[in-house]
Each structure stands twice: as structure tokens, then as C-alpha cells.
Amino acid sequence: MIRIPTLQDIPRFENPAILWLLLLLLLPYIAWYVAAGRKRNATLRVPTLAPLRKAGRGIYSRLKHIPFVLRCLTVALIIVALARPRSSKEFERTSVEGIDIMLALDVSTSMLAQDFRPDRINAAKDIAIEFVSQRSSDRIGLTVFAGESFIQCPLTTDKATIINLIAKTQTDLIEDGTAIGNGMATAVNHIKDSEAKSKVMILMTDGMNNSGNVSPEAALEIAKLYKVRVYTIGIGTNGTAPVPVRTPMGVQIIHQPVEIDEALMKDIANSTGGQYFRATDNTKLVEIYSQINEMEKTKSLVDSFPVYKEEFLLYALWAFGLFMLEMLLRLLVLKRIP
């Protein structure tokens, strides 16, 4: 039975631009060989060609161009090998964690409180970066909120980008305040049209909703409508926390009470199928992210990228074989008389 070739049988090249050398090198080489061949034909004066007509052509005249053909094929195969041909006749079935995760981070000035090391916002950023680095198959985005909210990073699988943008997040990006409803609504609006099997939001705040034009209750209903599971994290120690405050005398450390609307945080988490956590120090925050990381492990079997097989070695071996054949012909069969 004759098998009809498919597109998958055609090699794909990692560096296809190198194939231009086939034209840039081989065509001038062939033209030079043809031109030079006309000039180097030997001549011999004889009184008549009658005796030579019966002799016919010798084996040398039939084989003399073979080394040139072999040389051209050798160069062509080397160029193809340098372009790195790859085949993709197989596809691998693999498990991936089709989850989209939006981080919603409070960046109000109260996040500068120093009950975490070195402060709340930097602790939250460092641990969020570690969380992102462990989610290799997920899309992750970042929403920041204070008195208002915006998307700091859209959903992406580019871990370097999301990590870089988390690291650059500061408390003075937007108007101060704690607009929890706005932060949630912005994150949900970005993730709602996702086709991922699971849509998750991790909401981190250290205060109570006191600004914004979207109430937390309204944002909660939107999250429930689009089936976004929300994990809420209250950041702050129990009692009071040292907070740097600008005064006419410079920056002063003032102990302020920690006020987190835990009832609201629990309601948001429970109503969406998530869970509420209270982080009172760096260690506890690390444990919380570890728990979320373990809980969000929904697996799905999908077709991954094609399994590529490198084929440059085959072309390189053919080139070496043809080169050796050319050398043998020149040394053993087509010797030249000086």
C-alpha cells in the first residue's frame, strides 16, 4: 500500500534563513565550474580524427564530473544540517493545569506597615513571585487596587513578565484608599471570558472597604455569576502594627490598629467556593500560598505541542559520507597526471 506524504512528513527548520546559502554559495560555484571547464579542456593536434572516432569515450570522460556533483551535494547537505531540520510526526498527550489565576493586591499606603519583613507589600510581592514560579502551566495576571483599581498585568503564561511586574508594584501607583469592590470587579471583568477549566482570584488586603464606586457585595455577585472562585487573604498582625507616616518632622513610625473586615472576606470566599486565610507574618503567608497551590491542581488531558525530532545529524552523516566518496574517487579512480 502506497502511503501519501502529509505536511507532517515535511521537515521544519529551526533556522530556515540559512537555506539561502544554497543559492548564494552553490549557484556561483556551479557557474564557476562550468566556465572553468571550458577553459581547461586539453587540446592535441592530429592529422585526422578517423582513428579516434571508433575509440569512443573513455571511463574518465564519463566520471570526471561525479566529484563535482558529490561536492555540491555535500555542501547542500551541510547547509541543510545547519538549518536544523526537525520532524514532528508524533504528538504527546500530557496533563496540564488549565487554570487562570488573577492576583488582586492591595497597594494602599497601609501596606507599608512593618509587622511583616520588611513590610506587608514587599512580603506579599516576594511570596506571590514564588507562587507564580511554581505554576508553570497556568495563566496568571495581576490587578492592583487602592482608592481605585487597574490591571497591572493581563493573564499571561510569560512568567518572566508577570514576575517583573509584581516586583515593580508600589504603594504610590494610584490614589490612596481601599477599594476592595473595585479590585474584585476589575479582576473578574478581565478573567470572566476565560475558557480555562478553572477561574481563580486571590484577593489580598489589609483593611476595610472605604472607597471606590463598586461595593464588595456587588463585586461578589459578579464573581458568582462568572464562577470565579475567590481565595481571600487578610494581611496584618493582631492588635497594632508599626506604620511609617510622613509628618512635618519627617517619616515617623506610628503604631496603628489593624482593622481587617474578616466577616466580608469570609463571605466572599465561602460564597464563591474559595477559602479565607489570615496572614499574621511572613511564615503564615508562605503557608497560605502553599495551601492554595495544593488546592488548585485541577488536571485535564490535552494535546500538547508536537514532539520534535532533530534530524540534522542524519544530514551531517550523509554529507560526511559523500565527502569521503568524493575523496576516494579522486585518489583511486580519477587521478590526475601533473
N, C-alpha and C positions, 0 to 999 in steps of 0.2 A: 504493500500500500504506500503510495507516494504521499509524503507529508508536505503540505503547503506552508512555506515560511510565513511567520507572523511578524508584527512590529517588535515583539519581544525578542525575536532572534537577531535583530539588528543591533550591533554593538553601540553603546553610548559612550561618549568620550568625556573624560574629566577636564581635559584641556584641548578642546576642539580647534582653537586658533592655531595650534602647532601644525595642523594639517595643511595650512597654507604653504608650508615648506615643500610639499610635494610639487607645487607649481614653481615656487621661487628657486628651488635647487635642481629638481630633475629636468624641467624643460630646458634651461640653459645648458645643462650637462649633455642632454641628448643632442641639442643643436650644435654644440662644440664637437661632439663625437662625429656627427655626420660631416661637418665642414672639414675637420681634420682628416677624416678618412679619405676624402677626395684628394687631399694634397700629398698624403704619404704613400699612395699607390706606386709600387715599384714598376720600372719600365725596362724592357730589354729589346734591343734591335735585332731582328732576324730577317733573312731574305724572304721567307714565306711562312704563312701560318698553317699551310696544308697539313703538316705532320702533327701539329698541336690540336687541330680540331677533333681528331679521333681520340685524343687522350682524355678529354672531358675534365671536369673539375675535381681536384683532389679533396681529401678529407679536411685539410686545413682551411680551404676556402669555405667549406660548409660550417665549420665550427668556430671560426675566428671571431664571430660576433657574440658567441654564447657568454664569454666572460663579461662583456659589457652589459648584456641583459641581466646576468646574475648580479652585477654590481648595482644596477638600477633597482632591482628587486630588493637587494639588501638595504640600500638607503631608504627605500619606501617603507619597508617593514620597521626599520629603526624609528622613522618619523611617526609611524602609527603607534609603536610602542610608547614613545614619549608622550603622545596624546592621551595615554592611559585608557584604552578601550575597556568597557565593563559590560557584562551581560546581566540581565535581570529576568531570568526565566522562571524564578520562584518567588512566591510571596509568603511572608511569615505571618502566622496568626499569633497575636500577642495580647496580653492583658494590659489595659491602660486604665487610668483612674479618671474617667471622663467627668471631672468636677470643675466648675467655675467658682472661684472664691474672690469676693470683694472684701478688702480690709477697709474698715471705716475708722479712722483715727482722729481722736480729739486733739486739736492743736491750740487750744486756748492757753492763756498765759499761766493758768493754774497747773498746767502740765510741767512747769519748771520746778515744781515742788521737789525737795531733796530727800524725801522719805525713801526713794529708790536711788540706786547708784548708777550714774552720777546724779540723775534726776529722772522724773517719770517719763518724759518724752524720749530721752535717749535710751533708757532701758526698754521702752516699748519698741523703739526702732530696731535696736540690736536683736531682740528676741524675734521680732517679726521677720527680719532678714534671715535668721537661722531657720525659721519656719518655712519661708519661701524656698530656701535652698534645698529643703527636703522634699518638696512637692514637684518632682521632675516632670510629671505628665499632665499637670493641671495648668489652666489659665488663671492668672491671678492679677487683680487690679487694685488700685488704691484710691480711696476717697478721703479727703481731709475736711474737717469742719471745725469751726469756732463759732463766730457770730453768723456765718453763712457757710456754704459748702461748695466744693467743686471736685472734679475728677483730677487727681494728681497723675494717675497713670491708668489708661484703659486696660481692659483684660488682655493679657499677653502671655505667650509661652516663653518670651525672651527674659530669662531670669536675670541676666546682667542689667537689663534696663530697669526692671521693677526694683531690684536691689539698689541701684544707683539713685532712683527717685525717692525711695524710702529714706535712704541715707541723707538726702538733701532736704528733707522735710523739716520745717522750723515752726516756731510758735508765732512768729510775726508775719506769716504769709497773708492773713486776712484779718478782717475786723474781729476784735475780741468778743467773747461770749461763748455760750454752749448751746448750739442749735442741734440737739440730738435728732429732732424730727427731720430737719433739712438734710443732715448727714445720711440718715437712713433712706430718705426718699431719693436722694441723688444716686446712692449706690444701687437701690432697687431699679431705678429707671435705666441704669446702664446694663444691669445683668438680666432684666426681665425677658428680653428676646433671645436669650441664650438657648441653644439646642442641647446643652450639656445634660447628662442624665441627672445631675445633682447641682443645685444652685445654693451657694452658701455665703453668708455675710458674717464677718467677725467684727463686732462693734466694741470699741474701746473708749471709755470716757471716765473722767474723774470727778464729774459734777452732776448738776441737775439742769434740766432744760430751762433756759431763761431767755432765749432769743430765737429768731427765725420765723418764717411765715408758714411753716408746716408743723403741725403738732405731732408729738411722738405717737399719739393714738391713731392719727390719720396715716402716718407712715407705716404703722404696724398693719393696718388694714390693707395697704398696698402690698406689703411684703407677703401677707397671707394670700392675697389674690393671685400673685405670681409665683407662689410656692417657693419662696426664698426662706431657707432655714437660717435663723439668726442665733449666733452664739454671742452673748453679751459678757463683757469683762469690766468690772468696776475696779479702777486703779486708784489705790490710796490706802495708807495705813489706817488703823483705828485711832480715833482721837484727833490729835492735831498733827500738822506737818510743817516743816520749815519751808517757807516760800520766799524767794528773793523779790523784793519790791523796790521800785525806783522812788526815791524821796529827794527833797532838796539837798539832803546831806549825802546823796549817792545811793547806791544799792544797799538796802538793809535786809537782813533775814528776819522775817516775822513768822511766828507760829500761828497758823490759821486752822480752824476746824475743817475736817474732811467731811464733806457732805455729798454723798452719792445716793441717787434715787434708786435704791435697790428694789423697791417694790415695782417700779416701772421696768427696770432691767429684767427682773424675773418674769414679769408679764409678757414682755416682748419675746423672751427666749421660750417660755412654755407655750405660748400661742402659735409659734412657728415651728415647733418640733426641735428647738435647739436647747441650750442649757446656759444657766447663769453661773459665772465664776467671780470670786472676789480675790484680787491680787493685792496682797499687802506688802510684798517685797519682790526682789528680782527672782529669787528661787521659786516663789509661788507662781510667778508669771511664766517662768520656764515650764513648770509642771502643767499649767493650764494649756499652753500651746501644744505640749506633748499629748495631752488627753484629746484635744481637738484633732490633732494629726492622726491619732489612732482611730478615732470615731469616724472620720471621713475617709474611708478606704473602700468606697463602692467600686467594684470591679466590673468591667464589661469587655467581652471578647470582640476585637475588631481587626480588620486587615491593617497591617502596618505598612510601612514603606517597602518597596521591593528589596529583596535580598540581592545585593550586587556582588558579582564575582569578578575579581580583577583578572584581565586576560593579557596584560602587557607582556608577561613572562613568555607566553606562547609565541607572540610575535618576535620577541627578542631572540628566542631559541631558533626560530625559523631564519632570522637574519644571520645569526652566527653560522647555521648550517650551510646557507647559501654562500656566505663568505668563504668558508672552508672549501666548498666545492669549487669555487672560482680559483682559489689558490692552487688546488690540486690540478685543475685543468691547465693552468698557466705553467706549472712546474713539470708536469708529467706528459702532457699531450701537446700543448701549444707553445713549446719552447721557441724562443726567438734566437736567430743567429745574429750575433753582434755585427 
